[in-house]
């Protein structure tokens, strides 16, 4: 439901345009914008899938390089530890036999996880449709749920959350595009095969904080290892380090970080809690969740200390103001 809420907030401007300018009924506009959203996302994955399908041509080369590398490792183990290749192979066969049952269980879990992901996506889109249809009704419900003296604050919170989520998601999409372009330029200059696919994967996985870049690096190294020399593998690793530094120090703070004022400590803790609660999707939803909480905390007087805790450190704000110092001094004098 929360992911559906984020999708709906992102699509509200398009839905408003269809309803006010083209005079399309709200139900039809909600279905149409969600359908267009699905088409765009599916097109991206279709491009990645078409590129992955081309990997079958390089599968024999990958097997050959893998066997050559395995032979080098076996010789190193024999020269270093004196373990003959026959004994090494027997150890591997024993390990493979012991892990066969584990592999079967993992396959079953993978199939179950795939069905879970499909259901997750379906219901997220379904929630997005209904939230777009009943968005005004839900806002009115929030308004009448509070006293008249608080309704202005509630409306301000709703407006700020909508603007923040929209800007954050647009910034995230822009960040994905910039990272993909940087990766595409780097891989093309180095002459890496499947550079377009690897660049798209790098940009998409970059959405996952801290983990996404590592997963993208592993995928790129494996594919480069199958299609090029060890020197290019080192170049790919170097390119990822440079791209990650540029993204972490320039792109992320300027484009995405400026929309979400949450400190890194809270983000890391939130990522751990999000992964424990909702897995990978929980990690994706952590930052917007924290940003929404901060907006609410900053506008509710009794919760302002929590909003301060979630935000970045501001050294300009003293721990004790001058007025508090004066009040504290007067209280001490009175007690004396």
Number of C-alpha atoms within 10 A of each C-alpha: 14 13 20 21 21 20 23 27 23 21 20 19 13 14 25 17 13 19 17 11 8 10 11 16 13 17 15 14 23 26 19 17 21 20 13 12 16 12 12 12 10 12 12 13 15 12 13 17 12 11 15 13 9 11 16 10 9 12 14 12 15 20 12 12 17 14 12 12 12 12 13 12 12 18 16 13 15 14 11 9 9 10 14 13 14 10 10 13 12 11 12 12 12 10 11 13 11 11 12 11 11 12 12 11 11 12 12 12 12 12 11 11 12 12 12 12 13 11 12 15 14 13 15 19 23 15 19 27 26 16 22 26 20 13 17 11 11 12 15 11 11 14 18 12 12 13 10 11 8 13 15 12 16 22 15 14 19 17 12 15 20 19 14 19 22 21 18 22 18 15 20 19 16 17 22 23 17 16 23 23 17 21 25 22 15 20 23 15 10 14 12 21 16 19 21 20 18 26 25 23 25 29 25 22 18 23 17 18 16 14 13 16 22 16 16 20 19 12 15 25 21 12 19 24 19 22 20 17 11 13 10 18 20 14 17 21 15 12 18 22 14 15 20 18 12 14 20 14 10 12 20 17 14 14 19 19 17 13 19 22 18 22 16 12 12 16 19 16 11 19 23 14 15 21 16 12 12 13 13 14 15 19 23 18 19 22 22 21 16 21 23 18 15 23 20 22 20 18 15 16 10 9 13 16 13 15 21 16 14 22 20 15 12 8 7 6 8 8 8 8 10 10 9 11 11 11 12 12 12 12 11 10 9 8 7 6
